[in-house]
Amino acid sequence: MGFLTFRFSRIAVFTFALILLAGLLPADAQTKPPVTNLNMGSTSSTSAVYAWCVATANVINKANLGLNVTVVESGAALDNLRKLKEGVFDFALSIDIPSAMQMVQGIDSFKGQQWKDVRVLFIRNVTIDRLYVRKDAGVKTFMDLGGKKFSPGIPGASSTAYMMKFNEVLKANINFTPGTLSDSIGSLQTNRIVGLQKTSPVNAMDASLIEVNLTTPITALGFTKEDVVKITKAYPYIPFIETAKGSIAQIPDAGPMYELAPIVGAMASKDLPESVAYRIVKSYVEGLPEVAASYPAVKGWDPVADLFKYVPEGAEVPVHMGLVKFAREKGIDVPKRFLPPEAK
């Protein structure tokens, strides 16, 4: 046998082996979509919520559905919405429904900056934008903060913007000093500010403040019913809940009071392909137990059904078609008020 013939024979055998191997691979391996790289907006890495963001990216990546998510630190809701519009983020977490609605309608924080392409992917839970103060500060309500230094939150966060809006509506004259969570905690401990705002679970102190409370005793304060009436007259889409005394773990002395309670979740542009959005939602919902292990505040919440259950009429934001597809597969009714214009 000549060298040329022998070489061709080896090539033929090698080619046949590859064809045979391909035939033995599972069908899903042969049809698996190419990997799509995604940048996901999150929040400050010092926030307890950052653990949720990292866990979310992990379950999406581990689902093996052709998605590779990179977590990008950000200034949370308002910052994330702007970067979605700019195309910096493919999708983003830590965005509350009221903030997204403002962008869709071009009002309040986004006056003159309307962007109708925001779409909801899923929700995390209902949270509280809680006002924590030093116990020795002697303040009981939002209005008592007048003239005192208080951190409304991190720059760019929706909760920070809300506190500033409420200050204007109520004419409380609070001396706001926005800052990162770590800077605000340091200022609280050294008595340079009397308190800070931090998004927290409904019935518990935020994890980042539990250790602080051991050395610098803190409590929580809220709004009166009269305050809420004035605020909701100016901003009817902003949700409040009544917190009973004793209902917050670690600080049973706090309450009764009213607190801001936004619904927070993940969002994207309508231009994110439906197939990609569907896989994001599917991966998150199916990986929820693992997410809850890192961020227990999501336990007991349905990322899809609770969106339709808790968002009040008139405050909704259109959902992504990828979410519509997933919901219908699971037998979850999608109310017409949530359907985007691109829905057929």
N, C-alpha and C positions, 0 to 999 in steps of 0.2 A: 504493500500500500504506500503510495507516495505521500510526501509530507503535506502537500496541499489538500489531498483527499482526507487525510487524517485530521487536519485542522478543521475542515468543513464538517466532518462527522462530529467532532467535539462541540462545535457551535450548534449543530442540529440537536444533539443530546441536551445541551444546556438550555436551549430554547424550549424544547419539549418539557423539560423539568419545570421551567418557570410557568408554562401554561398549565401543567398538572397541579402545581402548587396553588396557583390562582383559583383553580377549580375546587380545591379542597378548603379554601378560606370561606368562613361564614359569609352569607349574602350581605349582612350589614357592614362587614369589613370592606367588601368590594364597593359598596355604595355610600360609604361614610363621606359626609361633606368635607371639603377642605377646611382647614383651621382658620377661623376668623378672629383676629386680634382686636380686643376692645379696651378702650380706656374708660374706667369707671370713676366718676367723681364721688367723693366720700364726705369727710369732715376733718376737723383737726385731729391729729394723731394723739393728742392728749385727752380727747373726749372718750368717755366710756362707750359711746356709740361707735367708735372706730372699730371696736371688736366685732360688732355686727357687720360692718362693711367688709372686714377681712374675711369673716366666716362666710358671707354671701359670695364673695369672689371664689373662695375655696370650693364651695359646693357646686358652683357653676363649672369650674375647671375640672373637678373630679367626675362630673356627670358624663364626661367623654362624649359630648354631643358636638364637638367641633368648635368650641368656643374657648378662647384664652383671654381671661380678664386680668387687667393690671389695675390695682387700686392706686388712685391718685389723691393725695391729701388736698383738701380745699377748705374754703370758708363756709361750707354747708349750703343751705337752701338757695338763697339769692345768688350767691356766687356760682353754684352749680347750674342754676337756670340760665344765667348769662353765658356760661361756658358751653352749655348744650346748644344754645343759639349760635354761638361762634364756631361750633364744630370741634371744640377742644375735647369734649367728652362725647363718647358714643351713647352712654346712658349714665345716670347718676342716682345716688341714694340720698337719704337725709333731706328730702324735699317735702314740705308740707303742702297739703291740698290748697289752703287759702293763698299761699304765695304763688303757686302755679296758676291759680285762677286769675290772680292779678295780672300775670303776664299775658295770659290768653286774652283778657279783656283790655289790656293796656291801661290799667288804673293803679292808683296808689304808688307802690314802690316801682311800678313799671309804667307810670304815666308817660305817654309819648314814645313808649318802647314796646308796643304791642307785638306779640309773636304768637300766632294761633296754632303753631305746629307742635306744641307740648302735648305729650301723650303719657298716660299713667300705665305702668307695667304691673305693679302690685303694691300693697301697703305693708308696712312693718307692724304698726300698732297705733293705738291712740296714746298720746303722751301728754305730759304736763310741762309747760314752760314755767317752772317753779321759781319763786323768789325766796332765796335763802338770806338770812341776816344773822349777825352775831346776837346772841341772847342778851348781851350787855348793852346793846344799842338802844333798847327801849322803844322799838318801833313795832307796831301791830298791823298796820295796813299800808297799802301802796301810797296813800296820801301822806302818811307819816314820814315817808322818805324825802319829803320836800326839803331842799337846802342841804341835803346830805350827799356824800359821794357814794355812788352805787354803780356796779358794772352790769350793764344790760345784756352782756354777752359778747361773743366774738364778732369783730367787724365782718359784715357780709352775710351774717345769719339772719334768717327771717324773724326769729324770736327777738333778736336785738332790735330790729326795725319796729316790731310790734310794741316793745316797751317804750320806744321813743314816740310812737304815735299816741299811745295811751297817756304819756306824760303831757303831750300837747292838748289832747281832748279834755283831760281832767285838770289841766293847769296846775300840776303838782309841783313844778319847778325843782325837779330832781337834778342834782349835779352828776350827770352820767359820765362814766369813764370806761368806755369799751376796751376790751383787751382779750388776749388769749386766755384760755382756761387756767393754765399754770400761772400766768401773771396775776390774774384776778384772785386766785386762791392765795397767792403770796401776799397780795395787798390786803386781803381779808384777815389773814393770820397776823399781820403786823399792824392792823387797825388803821390802815390808810383808806380803806373803804368800809362801809358798814355791811355790805352784802353784795350778792351777785345773782344773776339769773342763770339757771341751768336746766335744760330739758331733762326730765326725769320720768321714771315709771309712775303710773298713777298712784300706787299705794306704797311707794318706797322712796327713800332718799337716793339720789344719784350715787353710784358706786364711788365716783371720784371724791365725794365729800364725806364718806363714812369715816375714814381715818382722820380727816380734818376735824370732825366733830368730837373726837376723843380728846384733843388738846385745845381746840377753840370751839366751845359749845355754840351751836347754831340752831336756829329754828326756821320756820317758814311763815311767810305772810302772804296775803292775797288781796282780793278786791271785795268791796261791799256790793250788795245788790244794786245800790244806787249808782255805783261806779259802772257796773256792767250795763245798766240801762243806757247811760250816756255813751259808752264805747260802742255798743251794738247799734245805736242810732246812727253813729258816724260810719261804722264798718259792720254792716249786718251779716256779713259772711264769716265773721270771726266767732268760733265756738268756745263757750265757757262751760265748766261743770262746777257743781257745788261739792266742796270737800268737807266732810264731817270731821269734827274733832276726834282725834284718836285713830284716824284711818291711815295715817302715814307712818309706816314702820320707822323706828329710830327717833322720831320726833312726835310722840303722841300728844304733846301739848299744843301742837299747831291746829288751827281751825276753830270753829267753822269759818269758811271763806269760799270765795269763788276764784277759780284758777283758769288760765288759758289752756285749752286742751285741743291742740291741732292733731290732725291725722297725717302721719308721715309715711313716705314710701319711696318707691323708685320710679323714675320717669325717663323718657327718651324723646327724640324727635320723631315725627311721623315718618320721616325718611329712613329710619332704621328698618331694614328689611323685616317683613312679617315673620319669616322663618327664623331669623335671629332672635327677635323679640319673643317668639313662642318658646324657643329653647331656653332663653333666660328665665322666663316665668316657670316653665316646667322644671328646670333644674332647681330653682329656689324652693318651689312648693314641695317637691319630692325630697329635698335635702333639709327641710325645715327642722327636723329633730336634731341634726348636727349643728345647725345654726343656733338653736336654742341652748345647746350645751355651752356655747361660747357667750351667748347673749340671752339669758333667761327671760327677759322682758317680752320676747315674741311668743312665749308659750301661751296657748289658748286662743291665739288670734288666727283667723283664716285670711291669708294674704289676698285672696280674690273676693270671696263672698262678703267679707266684712267691709270692703271698699264700698260696695253697693248698699250695705246696711247702714253705715254710719255717716256717710256724707249727706248733709241736708240738701234738700231741693233748692236749686239756685246757686249752690256753691260747688257744683261738680266741674270736673275737668275731663275732656274726652279721653277714653282709654285707647291703648294701642290695639291695632287689629290682631297682633300676636296674642294679646290677652283675650280678645274676643274669641279667637279660635280655641284657646285652651279652656276657657270657661264653658263654651258650648260642648266641648268634648267631655267635660266633667258633669254636664247637666246643670250648670249654674246659669240661671237666667241673667241676661245683661239688660238692664232697664234702658229704654230708648234714650233717656236723657244723658246717658254716658256714651252713646255710640258716636264715633267721629264722622265727619262729612264723607270720608272715603269708604265707609261701610256700605255695602251693596244690599 
